[in-house]
Amino acid sequence: MSEPALESSAIMSDILACQDLIVVLNNRNNEAYVENIHLSSIIIWQDQFIGKIKNVHSGAGLPGIEANRTVAYAYNNFCSVVSCCSFETKKMRVYSTHAYSHINFKCRRPHQKVWTSEQPEAIDSLRASFDQGGSLKALIQAVDGYTYIINIQALHLNDDENTFTAETEYDGVPVLFKEQKSMEKFGAQMDAQIPQCTPPQYPAGSFSGPLPFFLLSFIITPKGVQHRHTEPHGVTHKTEFAFTKAELWSEMPR
């Protein structure tokens, strides 16, 4: 059985330039439809990435998740699984990319860098973008080698002190998203099950959890980056985040 092609290697430079990342999915069985999905939160490790949608998909019809909960789907370029996770319940399930005949990643909408931590006090470009009402994204390169690209949900400019505070959308992903070997193991397990599946069936797991989640919640200022994290007992703290580079990118004027 042929596996879906994962076309992605040529677009890493566009992803790192904060263009919008889109995944195009061609359904394999039953109805021949195509899905076009915007991946708003991205985690990058070297030449590998995983991108997820916002937490806006209804849990209705998904065994193991209450119908009034929301879930998010995540797609990657390094193993043959799709992830479905619930930030609210801290649960996750995976299923095989064999559900699709083709998976293609595309980028669109050029962005421009308007601020960098390498010149923290230079905020004129950021101010101009703010005045034009352009949407913003943060690119944060951590000292452990991971890079995060997340939408900015609030920007506060203080002209009197020539400073700003930019806060990303409040989101989170299973820690497993940052454990590529574990994800690849899931993919190998799914691949081994394909011969036993009769179309339109495909390998799929059940929701498990609660699982540890990594918060994609950052606060950026010219002085540095803070990261929110939640303790096991549920209290959320802000701590200084160890990073090598932080940038803000704005959509290009139309």
Secondary structure, DSSP 4 states (H G I P E B T S, - for coil): -PPPEEE-GGGHHHHHTTPEEEEEEEE-SSS--EEEEEE-EEEEETTEEEEE--S-EE-TT-TTS-TTSEEEEEEESSSSEEEEEETTTTEEEEEEGGGEEEEEEEEES-EEEEEETTSTT--HHHHHHHHHT--EEEEEEETTSEEEEEEEEEEEEETTTTEEEEEE--EEEEGGGG-HHHHHHHHHHHHHHGGGPPTT---B---B----EEEE-EEEETTEEEEEEE-TTS-EEEEE--EEEEEEEEEPP-
